[in-house]
Amino acid sequence: MGQQGAESDGVPVVSFQVTDRGGRVLAEREPDRQFYAASTVKLAVLVAAMRAVDDGTLSLDQELTSTRRFVSAAPGGNEFTMEEESLDPGMPVEGSPISLRDVLWRMVAVSSNEATNMAVRRVGLDAVAEAFALCGTDRSMMQRLIYDLEGRDAGLTHLVTARDLAAVMRAIVSGLAASPKSTGVMVSMLEAQQIAYLGAGLPEGTRFGSKSGWVQGIQHDVAFVAPSGDLDGADTYVVAVCTRGYAEAEATELLAAVSRLAWDLIGDAS
């Protein structure tokens, strides 16, 4: 039996998909298997927020108020306060101002949970669902906020597949998800990723951006990789890996191994 957790039955399983920039599948293993999303769901939140910026509903420079208090998505949900161990120490103290730009950066680059909830509170869960759909996904969802335990107990969850994660990343990199200006913002945030499991499988100096996610027994990552440094280059590709049931060290090694496999695959094809 492998690593068990609230979202893991302890049975080790890995799913992945590697595609070129246009979506042609280069390699895959059970890409439609659903997993608890962990923080990879934040990719769709980013898309939803930047689309709101594009339509003028939001501005990257607008000030939000830092908070750890949110309302559950459960029917008749109550207010909940995020626990200390789940908080981002880099966020300003509760009640302090922080720009939407910085909220989104922290959501992506350091996977800040309260930043994510602040962004979702601005755009709404329906907008996140629309972002998933726009990117061509059909088995992924975000039905509640991060650490909404009341919502979880009511059956609300976060789910992704490797195929869907790859689709969202391709939509971002290709410019399908947002305007050229907003695409540039999203790419820069993904390139600032500080928890990049797939990056460990790449040669030093390779241009890439990613969004990882993990809870006990769950570890995922999705990345774009541009070997030539040009996002529009023919060698740019996307790799998404989802794992369940592995201990952290084993999952980290497995994700890096799939990343190396994808790199070698692209090299052999070019």
Phi and psi restraints in degrees (value plus and minus 20) as a CYANA .aco file:
   2 GLY   PHI    -108.7   -68.7
   2 GLY   PSI    -174.1  -134.1
   3 GLN   PHI     -96.7   -56.7
   3 GLN   PSI      98.2   138.2
   4 GLN   PHI    -114.1   -74.1
   4 GLN   PSI     140.1   180.1
   5 GLY   PHI    -190.5  -150.5
   5 GLY   PSI    -199.5  -159.5
   6 ALA   PHI     -78.6   -38.6
   6 ALA   PSI     -48.8    -8.8
   7 GLU   PHI    -135.4   -95.4
   7 GLU   PSI      -7.7    32.3
   8 SER   PHI    -153.3  -113.3
   8 SER   PSI     108.4   148.4
   9 ASP   PHI    -102.5   -62.5
   9 ASP   PSI     -22.5    17.5
  10 GLY   PHI      68.5   108.5
  10 GLY   PSI     -22.1    17.9
  11 VAL   PHI    -108.9   -68.9
  11 VAL   PSI      93.8   133.8
  12 PRO   PHI     -83.6   -43.6
  12 PRO   PSI     111.1   151.1
  13 VAL   PHI    -170.8  -130.8
  13 VAL   PSI     124.3   164.3
  14 VAL   PHI    -152.6  -112.6
  14 VAL   PSI     119.7   159.7
  15 SER   PHI    -151.6  -111.6
  15 SER   PSI     122.4   162.4
  16 PHE   PHI    -174.8  -134.8
  16 PHE   PSI     142.7   182.7
  17 GLN   PHI    -167.4  -127.4
  17 GLN   PSI     116.6   156.6
  18 VAL   PHI    -141.1  -101.1
  18 VAL   PSI     106.7   146.7
  19 THR   PHI    -152.6  -112.6
  19 THR   PSI     140.5   180.5
  20 ASP   PHI     -99.6   -59.6
  20 ASP   PSI     158.6   198.6
  21 ARG   PHI     -80.8   -40.8
  21 ARG   PSI     -48.9    -8.9
  22 GLY   PHI    -106.1   -66.1
  22 GLY   PSI     -26.2    13.8
  23 GLY   PHI      84.4   124.4
  23 GLY   PSI     -20.9    19.1
  24 ARG   PHI     -88.1   -48.1
  24 ARG   PSI     107.3   147.3
  25 VAL   PHI     -95.8   -55.8
  25 VAL   PSI     106.7   146.7
  26 LEU   PHI    -123.1   -83.1
  26 LEU   PSI     -49.9    -9.9
  27 ALA   PHI    -184.8  -144.8
  27 ALA   PSI     128.0   168.0
  28 GLU   PHI    -183.0  -143.0
  28 GLU   PSI     138.1   178.1
  29 ARG   PHI    -164.9  -124.9
  29 ARG   PSI      93.6   133.6
  30 GLU   PHI      22.9    62.9
  30 GLU   PSI      36.1    76.1
  31 PRO   PHI     -89.6   -49.6
  31 PRO   PSI     -34.2     5.8
  32 ASP   PHI    -120.4   -80.4
  32 ASP   PSI     -13.3    26.7
  33 ARG   PHI     -90.7   -50.7
  33 ARG   PSI     110.6   150.6
  34 GLN   PHI    -103.9   -63.9
  34 GLN   PSI     123.2   163.2
  35 PHE   PHI    -153.2  -113.2
  35 PHE   PSI     133.6   173.6
  36 TYR   PHI     -78.4   -38.4
  36 TYR   PSI     112.8   152.8
  37 ALA   PHI     -94.6   -54.6
  37 ALA   PSI     -47.6    -7.6
  38 ALA   PHI      29.3    69.3
  38 ALA   PSI    -162.4  -122.4
  39 SER   PHI    -100.6   -60.6
  39 SER   PSI     -23.5    16.5
  40 THR   PHI     -85.0   -45.0
  40 THR   PSI     -41.4    -1.4
  41 VAL   PHI     -82.8   -42.8
  41 VAL   PSI     -39.1     0.9
  42 LYS   PHI     -86.2   -46.2
  42 LYS   PSI     -39.0     1.0
  43 LEU   PHI     -79.6   -39.6
  43 LEU   PSI     -63.6   -23.6
  44 ALA   PHI     -89.1   -49.1
  44 ALA   PSI     -53.0   -13.0
  45 VAL   PHI     -83.1   -43.1
  45 VAL   PSI     -62.5   -22.5
  46 LEU   PHI     -79.4   -39.4
  46 LEU   PSI     -66.4   -26.4
  47 VAL   PHI     -80.9   -40.9
  47 VAL   PSI     -65.4   -25.4
  48 ALA   PHI     -81.0   -41.0
  48 ALA   PSI     -62.7   -22.7
  49 ALA   PHI     -86.0   -46.0
  49 ALA   PSI     -63.0   -23.0
  50 MET   PHI     -91.2   -51.2
  50 MET   PSI     -49.0    -9.0
  51 ARG   PHI     -88.4   -48.4
  51 ARG   PSI     -55.4   -15.4
  52 ALA   PHI     -86.8   -46.8
  52 ALA   PSI     -54.9   -14.9
  53 VAL   PHI     -84.2   -44.2
  53 VAL   PSI     -62.3   -22.3
  54 ASP   PHI     -81.5   -41.5
  54 ASP   PSI     -58.8   -18.8
  55 ASP   PHI    -109.0   -69.0
  55 ASP   PSI     -16.4    23.6
  56 GLY   PHI      66.6   106.6
  56 GLY   PSI     -19.3    20.7
  57 THR   PHI     -89.0   -49.0
  57 THR   PSI     -55.7   -15.7
  58 LEU   PHI    -145.8  -105.8
  58 LEU   PSI     142.5   182.5
  59 SER   PHI    -151.0  -111.0
  59 SER   PSI     119.1   159.1
  60 LEU   PHI     -83.1   -43.1
  60 LEU   PSI     -44.2    -4.2
  61 ASP   PHI    -110.1   -70.1
  61 ASP   PSI     -27.1    12.9
  62 GLN   PHI     -88.5   -48.5
  62 GLN   PSI     128.5   168.5
  63 GLU   PHI    -110.3   -70.3
  63 GLU   PSI     113.6   153.6
  64 LEU   PHI    -129.3   -89.3
  64 LEU   PSI     149.3   189.3
  65 THR   PHI    -128.7   -88.7
  65 THR   PSI     102.4   142.4
  66 SER   PHI     -80.5   -40.5
  66 SER   PSI     112.1   152.1
  67 THR   PHI    -174.5  -134.5
  67 THR   PSI     137.3   177.3
  68 ARG   PHI    -138.9   -98.9
  68 ARG   PSI      -9.0    31.0
  69 ARG   PHI    -130.0   -90.0
  69 ARG   PSI     107.9   147.9
  70 PHE   PHI    -162.9  -122.9
  70 PHE   PSI     150.4   190.4
  71 VAL   PHI    -128.2   -88.2
  71 VAL   PSI     112.8   152.8
  72 SER   PHI     -82.2   -42.2
  72 SER   PSI     127.4   167.4
  73 ALA   PHI    -102.8   -62.8
  73 ALA   PSI     -24.0    16.0
  74 ALA   PHI     -84.6   -44.6
  74 ALA   PSI     129.4   169.4
  75 PRO   PHI     -72.8   -32.8
  75 PRO   PSI     105.2   145.2
  76 GLY   PHI      47.2    87.2
  76 GLY   PSI       6.0    46.0
  77 GLY   PHI     -78.8   -38.8
  77 GLY   PSI     128.9   168.9
  78 ASN   PHI    -116.8   -76.8
  78 ASN   PSI     147.2   187.2
  79 GLU   PHI     -92.3   -52.3
  79 GLU   PSI     121.2   161.2
  80 PHE   PHI    -149.6  -109.6
  80 PHE   PSI     134.4   174.4
  81 THR   PHI    -136.2   -96.2
  81 THR   PSI     107.6   147.6
  82 MET   PHI     -88.5   -48.5
  82 MET   PSI     120.0   160.0
  83 GLU   PHI     -94.1   -54.1
  83 GLU   PSI     135.9   175.9
  84 GLU   PHI     -76.3   -36.3
  84 GLU   PSI     -60.9   -20.9
  85 GLU   PHI     -90.0   -50.0
  85 GLU   PSI     -34.9     5.1
  86 SER   PHI    -116.7   -76.7
  86 SER   PSI     -20.0    20.0
  87 LEU   PHI    -108.8   -68.8
  87 LEU   PSI     136.3   176.3
  88 ASP   PHI    -110.8   -70.8
  88 ASP   PSI      92.9   132.9
  89 PRO   PHI     -86.5   -46.5
  89 PRO   PSI     -33.7     6.3
  90 GLY   PHI    -105.8   -65.8
  90 GLY   PSI     -27.3    12.7
  91 MET   PHI     -94.5   -54.5
  91 MET   PSI     129.0   169.0
  92 PRO   PHI     -85.8   -45.8
  92 PRO   PSI     139.1   179.1
  93 VAL   PHI     -79.9   -39.9
  93 VAL   PSI     133.6   173.6
  94 GLU   PHI     -75.3   -35.3
  94 GLU   PSI     114.0   154.0
  95 GLY   PHI      74.5   114.5
  95 GLY   PSI     -29.1    10.9
  96 SER   PHI    -107.0   -67.0
  96 SER   PSI     134.2   174.2
  97 PRO   PHI     -98.0   -58.0
  97 PRO   PSI     129.7   169.7
  98 ILE   PHI    -173.7  -133.7
  98 ILE   PSI     118.1   158.1
  99 SER   PHI     -93.7   -53.7
  99 SER   PSI     135.3   175.3
 100 LEU   PHI     -80.0   -40.0
 100 LEU   PSI     -56.9   -16.9
 101 ARG   PHI     -76.8   -36.8
 101 ARG   PSI     -66.5   -26.5
 102 ASP   PHI     -90.1   -50.1
 102 ASP   PSI     -54.2   -14.2
 103 VAL   PHI     -80.9   -40.9
 103 VAL   PSI     -67.8   -27.8
 104 LEU   PHI     -87.1   -47.1
 104 LEU   PSI     -58.8   -18.8
 105 TRP   PHI     -80.7   -40.7
 105 TRP   PSI     -66.3   -26.3
 106 ARG   PHI     -87.8   -47.8
 106 ARG   PSI     -53.9   -13.9
 107 MET   PHI     -81.0   -41.0
 107 MET   PSI     -59.3   -19.3
 108 VAL   PHI    -107.8   -67.8
 108 VAL   PSI     -75.5   -35.5
 109 ALA   PHI     -91.0   -51.0
 109 ALA   PSI     -57.1   -17.1
 110 VAL   PHI    -139.7   -99.7
 110 VAL   PSI     -13.5    26.5
 111 SER   PHI      40.2    80.2
 111 SER   PSI      20.4    60.4
 112 SER   PHI     -81.6   -41.6
 112 SER   PSI     106.3   146.3
 113 ASN   PHI     -97.4   -57.4
 113 ASN   PSI     -63.8   -23.8
 114 GLU   PHI     -89.0   -49.0
 114 GLU   PSI     -52.6   -12.6
 115 ALA   PHI     -82.2   -42.2
 115 ALA   PSI     -60.5   -20.5
 116 THR   PHI     -80.6   -40.6
 116 THR   PSI     -67.9   -27.9
 117 ASN   PHI     -84.6   -44.6
 117 ASN   PSI     -55.6   -15.6
 118 MET   PHI     -84.0   -44.0
 118 MET   PSI     -61.1   -21.1
 119 ALA   PHI     -87.1   -47.1
 119 ALA   PSI     -63.9   -23.9
 120 VAL   PHI     -83.7   -43.7
 120 VAL   PSI     -57.5   -17.5
 121 ARG   PHI     -81.8   -41.8
 121 ARG   PSI     -50.7   -10.7
 122 ARG   PHI     -96.0   -56.0
 122 ARG   PSI     -62.6   -22.6
 123 VAL   PHI    -114.1   -74.1
 123 VAL   PSI     -49.5    -9.5
 124 GLY   PHI      71.6   111.6
 124 GLY   PSI     128.5   168.5
 125 LEU   PHI     -84.7   -44.7
 125 LEU   PSI     -50.3   -10.3
 126 ASP   PHI     -83.6   -43.6
 126 ASP   PSI     -57.6   -17.6
 127 ALA   PHI     -88.2   -48.2
 127 ALA   PSI     -53.5   -13.5
 128 VAL   PHI     -86.3   -46.3
 128 VAL   PSI     -62.4   -22.4
 129 ALA   PHI     -81.3   -41.3
 129 ALA   PSI     -60.6   -20.6
 130 GLU   PHI     -84.6   -44.6
 130 GLU   PSI     -56.4   -16.4
 131 ALA   PHI     -85.1   -45.1
 131 ALA   PSI     -64.2   -24.2
 132 PHE   PHI     -77.2   -37.2
 132 PHE   PSI     -67.1   -27.1
 133 ALA   PHI     -84.1   -44.1
 133 ALA   PSI     -63.0   -23.0
 134 LEU   PHI     -77.5   -37.5
 134 LEU   PSI     -55.8   -15.8
 135 CYS   PHI    -101.6   -61.6
 135 CYS   PSI     -20.8    19.2
 136 GLY   PHI      69.8   109.8
 136 GLY   PSI       2.1    42.1
 137 THR   PHI    -111.5   -71.5
 137 THR   PSI     138.5   178.5
 138 ASP   PHI    -160.9  -120.9
 138 ASP   PSI     -20.0    20.0
 139 ARG   PHI    -152.1  -112.1
 139 ARG   PSI      -1.7    38.3
 140 SER   PHI    -138.6   -98.6
 140 SER   PSI     130.4   170.4
 141 MET   PHI    -182.0  -142.0
 141 MET   PSI     134.8   174.8
 142 MET   PHI    -150.7  -110.7
 142 MET   PSI      90.2   130.2
 143 GLN   PHI    -127.1   -87.1
 143 GLN   PSI     -25.1    14.9
 144 ARG   PHI    -175.3  -135.3
 144 ARG   PSI     152.0   192.0
 145 LEU   PHI     -97.6   -57.6
 145 LEU   PSI     147.9   187.9
 146 ILE   PHI     -88.3   -48.3
 146 ILE   PSI     114.9   154.9
 147 TYR   PHI      42.1    82.1
 147 TYR   PSI       6.8    46.8
 148 ASP   PHI    -104.8   -64.8
 148 ASP   PSI      65.8   105.8
 149 LEU   PHI     -90.1   -50.1
 149 LEU   PSI     -54.3   -14.3
 150 GLU   PHI     -83.7   -43.7
 150 GLU   PSI     -61.0   -21.0
 151 GLY   PHI     -85.2   -45.2
 151 GLY   PSI     -61.5   -21.5
 152 ARG   PHI     -79.6   -39.6
 152 ARG   PSI     -63.8   -23.8
 153 ASP   PHI     -87.3   -47.3
 153 ASP   PSI     -41.7    -1.7
 154 ALA   PHI    -106.4   -66.4
 154 ALA   PSI     -17.4    22.6
 155 GLY   PHI      74.8   114.8
 155 GLY   PSI     -13.2    26.8
 156 LEU   PHI    -105.0   -65.0
 156 LEU   PSI     120.9   160.9
 157 THR   PHI    -166.7  -126.7
 157 THR   PSI    -196.3  -156.3
 158 HIS   PHI    -148.4  -108.4
 158 HIS   PSI     107.3   147.3
 159 LEU   PHI    -154.5  -114.5
 159 LEU   PSI     127.0   167.0
 160 VAL   PHI    -164.2  -124.2
 160 VAL   PSI     147.6   187.6
 161 THR   PHI    -149.0  -109.0
 161 THR   PSI     142.0   182.0
 162 ALA   PHI     -82.5   -42.5
 162 ALA   PSI     -59.5   -19.5
 163 ARG   PHI     -81.6   -41.6
 163 ARG   PSI     -64.4   -24.4
 164 ASP   PHI     -87.2   -47.2
 164 ASP   PSI     -61.1   -21.1
 165 LEU   PHI     -81.1   -41.1
 165 LEU   PSI     -62.3   -22.3
 166 ALA   PHI     -82.1   -42.1
 166 ALA   PSI     -58.7   -18.7
 167 ALA   PHI     -84.8   -44.8
 167 ALA   PSI     -61.9   -21.9
 168 VAL   PHI     -84.9   -44.9
 168 VAL   PSI     -64.4   -24.4
 169 MET   PHI     -83.2   -43.2
 169 MET   PSI     -61.6   -21.6
 170 ARG   PHI     -82.6   -42.6
 170 ARG   PSI     -60.6   -20.6
 171 ALA   PHI     -82.4   -42.4
 171 ALA   PSI     -57.8   -17.8
 172 ILE   PHI     -87.1   -47.1
 172 ILE   PSI     -72.4   -32.4
 173 VAL   PHI     -86.4   -46.4
 173 VAL   PSI     -55.7   -15.7
 174 SER   PHI     -99.4   -59.4
 174 SER   PSI     -32.7     7.3
 175 GLY   PHI      71.3   111.3
 175 GLY   PSI     -17.6    22.4
 176 LEU   PHI     -88.6   -48.6
 176 LEU   PSI     -52.1   -12.1
 177 ALA   PHI     -98.0   -58.0
 177 ALA   PSI     -46.0    -6.0
 178 ALA   PHI    -180.3  -140.3
 178 ALA   PSI     159.2   199.2
 179 SER   PHI     -85.6   -45.6
 179 SER   PSI     143.0   183.0
 180 PRO   PHI     -75.2   -35.2
 180 PRO   PSI     -61.9   -21.9
 181 LYS   PHI     -84.3   -44.3
 181 LYS   PSI     -65.6   -25.6
 182 SER   PHI     -88.9   -48.9
 182 SER   PSI     -52.6   -12.6
 183 THR   PHI     -80.7   -40.7
 183 THR   PSI     -63.7   -23.7
 184 GLY   PHI     -81.3   -41.3
 184 GLY   PSI     -59.0   -19.0
 185 VAL   PHI     -84.1   -44.1
 185 VAL   PSI     -66.2   -26.2
 186 MET   PHI     -83.9   -43.9
 186 MET   PSI     -63.0   -23.0
 187 VAL   PHI     -81.7   -41.7
 187 VAL   PSI     -62.1   -22.1
 188 SER   PHI     -84.8   -44.8
 188 SER   PSI     -56.1   -16.1
 189 MET   PHI     -88.2   -48.2
 189 MET   PSI     -61.0   -21.0
 190 LEU   PHI     -86.1   -46.1
 190 LEU   PSI     -55.6   -15.6
 191 GLU   PHI     -90.8   -50.8
 191 GLU   PSI     -38.2     1.8
 192 ALA   PHI    -107.2   -67.2
 192 ALA   PSI     -14.7    25.3
 193 GLN   PHI     -72.0   -32.0
 193 GLN   PSI     109.4   149.4
 194 GLN   PHI    -124.7   -84.7
 194 GLN   PSI     -24.4    15.6
 195 ILE   PHI    -148.6  -108.6
 195 ILE   PSI      56.5    96.5
 196 ALA   PHI    -130.4   -90.4
 196 ALA   PSI      67.0   107.0
 197 TYR   PHI     -82.2   -42.2
 197 TYR   PSI     -61.1   -21.1
 198 LEU   PHI     -90.9   -50.9
 198 LEU   PSI     -44.9    -4.9
 199 GLY   PHI     -82.8   -42.8
 199 GLY   PSI     -45.9    -5.9
 200 ALA   PHI     -86.9   -46.9
 200 ALA   PSI     -37.0     3.0
 201 GLY   PHI    -116.2   -76.2
 201 GLY   PSI     -12.2    27.8
 202 LEU   PHI    -131.1   -91.1
 202 LEU   PSI     130.6   170.6
 203 PRO   PHI     -80.7   -40.7
 203 PRO   PSI     125.0   165.0
 204 GLU   PHI     -78.3   -38.3
 204 GLU   PSI     115.9   155.9
 205 GLY   PHI      72.0   112.0
 205 GLY   PSI     -24.1    15.9
 206 THR   PHI     -87.9   -47.9
 206 THR   PSI     117.0   157.0
 207 ARG   PHI     -97.6   -57.6
 207 ARG   PSI     104.8   144.8
 208 PHE   PHI    -178.6  -138.6
 208 PHE   PSI     145.0   185.0
 209 GLY   PHI    -164.5  -124.5
 209 GLY   PSI     130.4   170.4
 210 SER   PHI    -173.7  -133.7
 210 SER   PSI     148.6   188.6
 211 LYS   PHI    -160.7  -120.7
 211 LYS   PSI      96.5   136.5
 212 SER   PHI    -120.8   -80.8
 212 SER   PSI     151.2   191.2
 213 GLY   PHI    -179.2  -139.2
 213 GLY   PSI     124.2   164.2
 214 TRP   PHI    -179.2  -139.2
 214 TRP   PSI     123.6   163.6
 215 VAL   PHI    -162.2  -122.2
 215 VAL   PSI     156.5   196.5
 216 GLN   PHI     -77.4   -37.4
 216 GLN   PSI     101.9   141.9
 217 GLY   PHI      63.0   103.0
 217 GLY   PSI     -19.4    20.6
 218 ILE   PHI    -150.2  -110.2
 218 ILE   PSI     112.2   152.2
 219 GLN   PHI    -173.2  -133.2
 219 GLN   PSI     100.5   140.5
 220 HIS   PHI    -150.7  -110.7
 220 HIS   PSI     144.8   184.8
 221 ASP   PHI    -181.5  -141.5
 221 ASP   PSI     128.7   168.7
 222 VAL   PHI    -158.5  -118.5
 222 VAL   PSI     117.3   157.3
 223 ALA   PHI    -164.7  -124.7
 223 ALA   PSI     132.9   172.9
 224 PHE   PHI    -122.0   -82.0
 224 PHE   PSI     125.1   165.1
 225 VAL   PHI    -151.6  -111.6
 225 VAL   PSI     109.1   149.1
 226 ALA   PHI    -141.5  -101.5
 226 ALA   PSI      67.1   107.1
 227 PRO   PHI     -75.2   -35.2
 227 PRO   PSI     -56.4   -16.4
 228 SER   PHI    -104.7   -64.7
 228 SER   PSI     -28.4    11.6
 229 GLY   PHI      69.2   109.2
 229 GLY   PSI     -26.4    13.6
 230 ASP   PHI    -125.9   -85.9
 230 ASP   PSI      96.6   136.6
 231 LEU   PHI     -81.4   -41.4
 231 LEU   PSI     -46.6    -6.6
 232 ASP   PHI    -110.6   -70.6
 232 ASP   PSI     -15.6    24.4
 233 GLY   PHI     -89.7   -49.7
 233 GLY   PSI     133.1   173.1
 234 ALA   PHI     -85.4   -45.4
 234 ALA   PSI     -40.1    -0.1
 235 ASP   PHI    -113.6   -73.6
 235 ASP   PSI     -21.1    18.9
 236 THR   PHI     -88.3   -48.3
 236 THR   PSI     116.7   156.7
 237 TYR   PHI    -162.4  -122.4
 237 TYR   PSI     150.1   190.1
 238 VAL   PHI    -145.8  -105.8
 238 VAL   PSI     116.6   156.6
 239 VAL   PHI    -151.7  -111.7
 239 VAL   PSI     112.5   152.5
 240 ALA   PHI    -148.3  -108.3
 240 ALA   PSI     112.9   152.9
 241 VAL   PHI    -153.6  -113.6
 241 VAL   PSI     111.6   151.6
 242 CYS   PHI    -143.5  -103.5
 242 CYS   PSI     114.8   154.8
 243 THR   PHI    -153.0  -113.0
 243 THR   PSI     130.8   170.8
 244 ARG   PHI    -163.9  -123.9
 244 ARG   PSI     121.6   161.6
 245 GLY   PHI      70.4   110.4
 245 GLY   PSI     -16.5    23.5
 246 TYR   PHI    -121.7   -81.7
 246 TYR   PSI     127.0   167.0
 247 ALA   PHI     -85.3   -45.3
 247 ALA   PSI     137.1   177.1
 248 GLU   PHI     -75.5   -35.5
 248 GLU   PSI     -67.3   -27.3
 249 ALA   PHI     -83.8   -43.8
 249 ALA   PSI     -60.4   -20.4
 250 GLU   PHI     -86.5   -46.5
 250 GLU   PSI     -62.9   -22.9
 251 ALA   PHI     -84.8   -44.8
 251 ALA   PSI     -60.1   -20.1
 252 THR   PHI     -80.5   -40.5
 252 THR   PSI     -64.0   -24.0
 253 GLU   PHI     -86.2   -46.2
 253 GLU   PSI     -58.4   -18.4
 254 LEU   PHI     -85.9   -45.9
 254 LEU   PSI     -64.2   -24.2
 255 LEU   PHI     -82.1   -42.1
 255 LEU   PSI     -61.9   -21.9
 256 ALA   PHI     -83.5   -43.5
 256 ALA   PSI     -56.9   -16.9
 257 ALA   PHI     -86.0   -46.0
 257 ALA   PSI     -61.8   -21.8
 258 VAL   PHI     -85.7   -45.7
 258 VAL   PSI     -57.1   -17.1
 259 SER   PHI     -82.3   -42.3
 259 SER   PSI     -62.0   -22.0
 260 ARG   PHI     -84.7   -44.7
 260 ARG   PSI     -59.5   -19.5
 261 LEU   PHI     -79.0   -39.0
 261 LEU   PSI     -65.4   -25.4
 262 ALA   PHI     -84.0   -44.0
 262 ALA   PSI     -62.6   -22.6
 263 TRP   PHI     -79.6   -39.6
 263 TRP   PSI     -66.3   -26.3
 264 ASP   PHI     -85.4   -45.4
 264 ASP   PSI     -56.8   -16.8
 265 LEU   PHI     -82.9   -42.9
 265 LEU   PSI     -64.5   -24.5
 266 ILE   PHI     -85.1   -45.1
 266 ILE   PSI     -61.2   -21.2
 267 GLY   PHI     -82.3   -42.3
 267 GLY   PSI     -59.5   -19.5
 268 ASP   PHI     -89.0   -49.0
 268 ASP   PSI     -49.3    -9.3
 269 ALA   PHI    -103.6   -63.6
 269 ALA   PSI     -37.5     2.5
